[in-house]
Amino acid sequence: MSRYIFESASLVKREARIAIKQHLPYCIWLTGLSASGKSTTANALEFELNKQGVHTYLLDGDNIRSDLNKDLGFDANDRDENIRRATAVAKLFVDAGLIVICAFITPTNSIRKKVRAHFPSKEFCEVFLDTPLAVAEQRDPKGLYRKARAGELNQFTGIDSPFEPSVDAELTLNTVKNTPKECALQITAFLVRNNIIPLQN
C-alpha cells in the first residue's frame, strides 16, 4: 500500500514558520529513571520559557501513552515503538518552529541514538537527569517501584529492565543537588549560550 502514499508539500515553508517566532526550533529530550524528575523539570522548563515568550510544547511519556500510544505495552518492542512515535511527533513540532520538550525514560543509549538521528545536531539536545536508583525509589510518587519490587509490575526500568546512564547527553543534571526549577534554569541557560533563544534583558 505504501506505493499509494504521496506526501503533500505545504505552501508555507519551514523557514517562514521560524521567521515569525523570536527563537530557533529545537528538541529538548529529557531522559532518566522513573521518579528522576523528568515531568516536573519539563513543566518547570516550559513555564520558564513561556514567561520569556518562547513558543513551546511539552510531550510527556504518560500523556502520550494515555492516548496516542495507549495500544502499546511495555515489552522491548512496544517500548521502542513508543519512542519512535514520540520522536515523530516531536519532529513535527520542531518543523512547525517550536521548542518541544520531551520527557521519556528512554532507557538505553541505543534508543537515544535513534532519537537523536531524526534531528539535525543544531536542533537537538539530550538532557540526562542523573538520579540514583535508591533516590528514585525513595521518591516513588506513583508507587511503581514498590509494585515492581513486589512482583506486581514486570519489566520495570531500573528493577528488572535495564537503564543505561547517558553517554552522549549535552547536559547532565543532578536532581539530588538541584531542584526542578534549578534544572530548568540550567537548561534555559544552555539554550541562551547556544543562541536558540535570545538573552532576556
Secondary structure, DSSP 8 states (H G I E B T S, - for coil): -GGG------SS-HHHHHHTSSS--EEEEEE--TTSSHHHHHHHHHHHHHHTT--EEEEEHHHHHTTTTTT--SSHHHHHHHHHHHHHHHHHHHHTT-EEEEE----SHHHHHHHHTTS-GGGEEEEEEE--HHHHHHH-TTSHHHHHHTTSSSS-BTTTB-----SS-SEEEETTTS-HHHHHHHHHHHHHHTTSS----
